[in-house]
Amino acid sequence: MESIFIRKARLSDMDTLLQFEQGVITAERPFDKTLRDESIHYYDLHQLLTAQHIRLLVAQCGDEIIGSGYARIETAKPYLKHQRYAYLGFMYVLPAYRGRGVNKMIIDTLTEWATAQRITELRLEVYSDNEPALKAYEKAGFSRHMIEMRMGPKGE
């Protein structure tokens, strides 16, 4: 079995990253009825690849890119103990590679990068009904913190 390694994403990875973005959206649609039905995009991939305050990583096995994730440095609310934090997103692993610790490898590498930027707080968002994702993030060291609630017209 080939080893998996983590590296900084490159502009030449764009086609794969666009496919991963649609994989994230497909996985999240069942949890969010507010997403538009037509084709959508979550991310400005060019910015994720080029901005200095963002680190976009990919996991690679042999010649195949099998996963992705980013950390973006954000300014914290003024009432919090930390001034900045790293927001993690675009966490995706190809189905054939799930359960092998790829997500944790990406998170660990993003944590190392954030620590080098003197960031002590990492945050991410996950749908409250997405139990597989919740378990994966808890396994990586995250804890449940706050639930965002919503309501549409007539309680939809």
VOBA-1610 file (N, C-alpha, C; in pm, whole numbers, padded with zeros to 5 digits, always signed):
BEGIN
Met+00084-00118+00000Met+00000+00000+00000Met+00088+00124+00000Glu+00056+00221-00087Glu+00133+00345-00095Glu+00107+00432+00027Ser+00208+00508+00065Ser+00191+00596+00180Ser+00118+00723+00141Ile+00054+00782+00238Ile-00020+00906+00221Ile+00064+01019+00277Phe+00074+01128+00202Phe+00146+01244+00254Phe+00063+01369+00231Ile+00094+01471+00309Ile+00022+01597+00305Ile+00114+01703+00246Arg+00060+01784+00157Arg+00139+01892+00098Arg+00051+02014+00074Lys+00116+02127+00055Lys+00045+02250+00022Lys-00016+02233-00118Ala-00141+02277-00132Ala-00207+02268-00262Ala-00146+02367-00360Arg-00156+02333-00488Arg-00101+02418-00595Arg-00212+02454-00693Leu-00189+02559-00769Leu-00286+02599-00872Leu-00312+02484-00969Ser-00212+02401-00993Ser-00229+02288-01084Ser-00324+02182-01029Asp-00362+02192-00901Asp-00457+02098-00840Asp-00602+02143-00858Met-00623+02255-00926Met-00755+02319-00932Met-00867+02225-00977Asp-00847+02147-01081Asp-00954+02058-01130Asp-00999+01960-01022Thr-00904+01902-00952Thr-00937+01809-00844Thr-01007+01882-00730Leu-00959+02001-00696Leu-01021+02078-00588Leu-01165+02116-00621Leu-01192+02148-00748Leu-01329+02176-00789Leu-01418+02052-00772Gln-01364+01935-00802Gln-01439+01811-00783Gln-01464+01787-00634Phe-01363+01811-00551Phe-01379+01793-00406Phe-01484+01890-00351Glu-01484+02013-00403Glu-01584+02110-00357Glu-01724+02056-00382Gln-01748+01999-00499Gln-01879+01942-00528Gln-01906+01821-00439Gly-01801+01746-00403Gly-01818+01635-00310Gly-01863+01683-00173Val-01807+01793-00125Val-01848+01852+00002Val-01995+01895-00006Ile-02029+01964-00113Ile-02166+02013-00130Ile-02265+01897-00136Thr-02232+01793-00212Thr-02319+01676-00222Thr-02338+01610-00085Ala-02231+01602-00008Ala-02239+01541+00125Ala-02323+01625+00221Glu-02321+01757+00203Glu-02390+01845+00297Glu-02535+01877+00259Arg-02572+01857+00134Arg-02709+01889+00092Arg-02816+01823+00179Pro-02803+01696+00217Pro-02908+01635+00300Pro-02925+01702+00437Phe-02825+01776+00482Phe-02830+01840+00613Phe-02876+01986+00607Asp-02892+02041+00486Asp-02922+02184+00475Asp-03022+02211+00363Lys-03147+02224+00399Lys-03251+02249+00299Lys-03248+02392+00248Thr-03162+02477+00301Thr-03153+02615+00254Thr-03057+02631+00136Leu-02983+02527+00101Leu-02892+02535-00014Leu-02973+02540-00143Arg-02933+02627-00234Arg-03002+02635-00363Arg-02991+02501-00435Asp-03091+02470-00517Asp-03095+02342-00587Asp-02997+02334-00703Glu-02971+02449-00767Glu-02882+02447-00884Glu-02736+02430-00840Ser-02649+02426-00936Ser-02506+02413-00909Ser-02457+02533-00828Ile-02385+02507-00721Ile-02333+02614-00635Ile-02185+02590-00606His-02121+02693-00557His-01982+02685-00511His-01975+02744-00371Tyr-01899+02681-00283Tyr-01876+02731-00149Tyr-01753+02822-00142Tyr-01652+02789-00219Tyr-01518+02845-00196Tyr-01467+02928-00312Asp-01387+03027-00280Asp-01306+03099-00377Asp-01171+03026-00378Leu-01161+02924-00461Leu-01042+02838-00459Leu-00914+02914-00494His-00923+03009-00584His-00803+03087-00617His-00751+03160-00493Gln-00842+03220-00416Gln-00800+03287-00294Gln-00743+03187-00193Leu-00807+03072-00179Leu-00757+02971-00086Leu-00615+02928-00122Leu-00585+02928-00251Leu-00453+02886-00297Leu-00347+02995-00288Thr-00388+03121-00287Thr-00289+03229-00299Thr-00279+03324-00180Ala-00380+03330-00095Ala-00379+03426+00017Ala-00277+03384+00123Gln-00210+03481+00180Gln-00106+03454+00279Gln-00163+03408+00414His-00287+03447+00444His-00346+03411+00573His-00425+03279+00567Ile-00411+03209+00455Ile-00480+03081+00436Ile-00379+02975+00395Arg-00393+02855+00450Arg-00311+02741+00408Arg-00405+02632+00361Leu-00402+02603+00231Leu-00482+02497+00171Leu-00391+02378+00147Leu-00429+02265+00203Leu-00351+02143+00191Leu-00427+02037+00114Val-00351+01945+00056Val-00410+01825-00002Val-00337+01704+00054Ala-00410+01594+00061Ala-00351+01465+00095Ala-00330+01392-00037Gln-00218+01326-00050Gln-00185+01257-00174Gln-00140+01115-00144Cys-00185+01023-00227Cys-00143+00884-00220Cys-00096+00847-00359Gly+00032+00822-00374Gly+00088+00802-00507Gly+00070+00929-00587Asp+00013+00918-00706Asp-00013+01035-00790Asp-00152+01092-00769Glu-00232+01032-00683Glu-00372+01072-00667Glu-00390+01163-00546Ile-00457+01275-00568Ile-00498+01362-00457Ile-00624+01301-00398Ile-00623+01279-00266Ile-00731+01204-00203Ile-00806+01284-00097Gly-00757+01403-00063Gly-00824+01481+00041Gly-00779+01625+00041Ser-00853+01708+00113Ser-00821+01850+00120Ser-00867+01910+00252Gly-00817+02028+00281Gly-00860+02106+00396Gly-00781+02234+00403Tyr-00840+02337+00461Tyr-00768+02463+00476Tyr-00782+02518+00617Ala-00690+02606+00653Ala-00698+02688+00774Ala-00688+02833+00729Arg-00780+02915+00779Arg-00782+03057+00746Arg-00776+03136+00876Ile-00679+03223+00888Ile-00666+03304+01009Ile-00771+03413+01009Glu-00845+03420+01117Glu-00955+03516+01134Glu-00932+03599+01260Thr-00991+03717+01263Thr-00990+03800+01383Thr-01104+03757+01473Ala-01073+03734+01599Ala-01174+03688+01694Ala-01260+03806+01741Lys-01374+03775+01795Lys-01460+03877+01855Lys-01384+03941+01972Pro-01404+04069+01996Pro-01323+04139+02096Pro-01343+04090+02239Tyr-01450+04019+02267Tyr-01474+03971+02403Tyr-01413+03834+02432Leu-01350+03773+02334Leu-01288+03641+02355Leu-01145+03655+02406Lys-01095+03551+02469Lys-00959+03552+02525Lys-00853+03557+02416His-00879+03495+02303His-00783+03494+02193His-00816+03606+02095Gln-00712+03664+02034Gln-00733+03773+01938Gln-00756+03721+01797Arg-00695+03606+01766Arg-00709+03546+01634Arg-00733+03397+01652Tyr-00789+03336+01549Tyr-00808+03192+01549Tyr-00795+03141+01406Ala-00781+03011+01392Ala-00778+02950+01260Ala-00911+02880+01238Tyr-00978+02919+01130Tyr-01103+02855+01091Tyr-01067+02746+00990Leu-01110+02623+01017Leu-01083+02511+00927Leu-01205+02485+00839Gly-01179+02456+00712Gly-01286+02426+00619Gly-01238+02343+00502Phe-01331+02312+00413Phe-01303+02234+00291Phe-01239+02099+00325Met-01288+02041+00435Met-01236+01912+00479Met-01307+01804+00396Tyr-01231+01737+00312Tyr-01288+01636+00223Tyr-01187+01524+00202Val-01236+01401+00205Val-01155+01283+00174Val-01236+01196+00079Leu-01171+01150-00027Leu-01240+01059-00119Leu-01296+00938-00043Pro-01417+00894-00079Pro-01479+00783-00005Pro-01390+00660+00011Ala-01314+00625-00090Ala-01229+00505-00083Ala-01119+00516+00022Tyr-01089+00636+00068Tyr-00981+00657+00164Tyr-01029+00696+00303Arg-01159+00702+00322Arg-01213+00738+00454Arg-01186+00626+00554Gly-01171+00665+00678Gly-01143+00568+00784Gly-00996+00534+00798Arg-00910+00600+00723Arg-00765+00572+00729Arg-00686+00684+00799Gly-00757+00778+00860Gly-00689+00885+00932Gly-00643+01001+00846Val-00692+01009+00722Val-00649+01115+00630Val-00693+01251+00683Asn-00818+01261+00727Asn-00869+01387+00780Asn-00784+01434+00898Lys-00749+01343+00987Lys-00666+01379+01103Lys-00527+01423+01059Met-00471+01359+00958Met-00340+01401+00906Met-00346+01545+00856Ile-00453+01578+00785Ile-00470+01714+00734Ile-00486+01812+00850Ile-00571+01778+00947Ile-00593+01864+01062Ile-00463+01884+01140Asp-00389+01777+01160Asp-00261+01788+01234Asp-00165+01883+01163Thr-00157+01874+01031Thr-00067+01960+00955Thr-00116+02105+00957Leu-00246+02126+00948Leu-00302+02261+00959Leu-00278+02317+01099Thr-00287+02233+01200Thr-00260+02277+01337Thr-00116+02320+01352Glu-00024+02246+01293Glu+00119+02284+01297Glu+00139+02420+01231Trp+00075+02442+01116Trp+00087+02570+01047Trp+00029+02682+01133Ala-00090+02660+01189Ala-00154+02762+01272Ala-00068+02794+01394Thr-00011+02693+01455Thr+00076+02714+01571Thr+00198+02798+01532Ala+00254+02773+01416Ala+00368+02853+01368Ala+00328+02999+01345Gln+00198+03024+01324Gln+00146+03161+01308Gln+00105+03220+01443Arg+00136+03150+01551Arg+00101+03188+01689Arg-00049+03189+01714Ile-00117+03095+01653Ile-00261+03076+01671Ile-00280+02964+01773Thr-00366+02988+01871Thr-00390+02888+01976Thr-00531+02830+01973Glu-00617+02885+01890Glu-00758+02842+01884Glu-00790+02799+01741Leu-00848+02680+01727Leu-00895+02633+01597Leu-01045+02609+01607Arg-01116+02647+01501Arg-01261+02630+01499Arg-01303+02578+01362Leu-01417+02512+01360Leu-01477+02469+01234Leu-01627+02457+01256Glu-01699+02445+01147Glu-01844+02428+01153Glu-01880+02293+01093Val-01980+02230+01153Val-02029+02102+01104Val-02178+02097+01132Tyr-02254+02038+01041Tyr-02398+02025+01062Tyr-02425+01935+01182Ser-02519+01976+01267Ser-02546+01906+01392Ser-02595+01763+01369Asp-02655+01734+01254Asp-02703+01598+01224Asp-02601+01513+01150Asn-02484+01568+01121Asn-02381+01496+01046Asn-02293+01418+01144Glu-02349+01311+01198Glu-02279+01232+01300Glu-02142+01179+01255Pro-02128+01129+01131Pro-01994+01081+01091Pro-01889+01192+01099Ala-01924+01313+01054Ala-01830+01424+01060Ala-01803+01464+01205Leu-01908+01471+01286Leu-01890+01506+01427Leu-01794+01409+01495Lys-01813+01281+01470Lys-01725+01180+01531Lys-01581+01194+01481Ala-01565+01221+01353Ala-01429+01237+01297Ala-01359+01357+01360Tyr-01431+01469+01376Tyr-01369+01587+01436Tyr-01341+01568+01584Glu-01430+01499+01654Glu-01405+01470+01795Glu-01283+01378+01809Lys-01271+01283+01720Lys-01155+01193+01722Lys-01026+01271+01698Ala-01035+01379+01620Ala-00918+01462+01592Ala-00889+01561+01705Gly-00977+01568+01807Gly-00951+01654+01922Gly-01047+01770+01941Phe-01139+01791+01850Phe-01237+01899+01863Phe-01346+01858+01962Ser-01409+01957+02022Ser-01524+01930+02108Ser-01642+02015+02060Arg-01761+01966+02084Arg-01881+02039+02047Arg-01888+02164+02133His-01921+02276+02070His-01912+02404+02141His-02044+02479+02141Met-02102+02502+02027Met-02224+02581+02018Met-02306+02531+01900Ile-02435+02538+01913Ile-02522+02499+01802Ile-02587+02626+01748Glu-02575+02648+01618Glu-02643+02758+01552Glu-02784+02710+01516Met-02882+02791+01545Met-03019+02753+01515Met-03076+02847+01409Arg-03175+02798+01336Arg-03237+02877+01231Arg-03385+02847+01225Met-03458+02937+01162Met-03599+02916+01137Met-03637+02994+01012Gly-03709+02930+00923Gly-03760+02998+00804Gly-03900+03045+00829Pro-03961+03103+00728Pro-04101+03145+00742Pro-04190+03026+00778Lys-04285+03049+00865Lys-04380+02945+00907Lys-04310+02825+00970Gly-04195+02847+01031Gly-04125+02740+01101Gly-04054+02640+01013Glu-04033+02673+00884Glu-03967+02579+00790Glu-03824+02556+00830
//
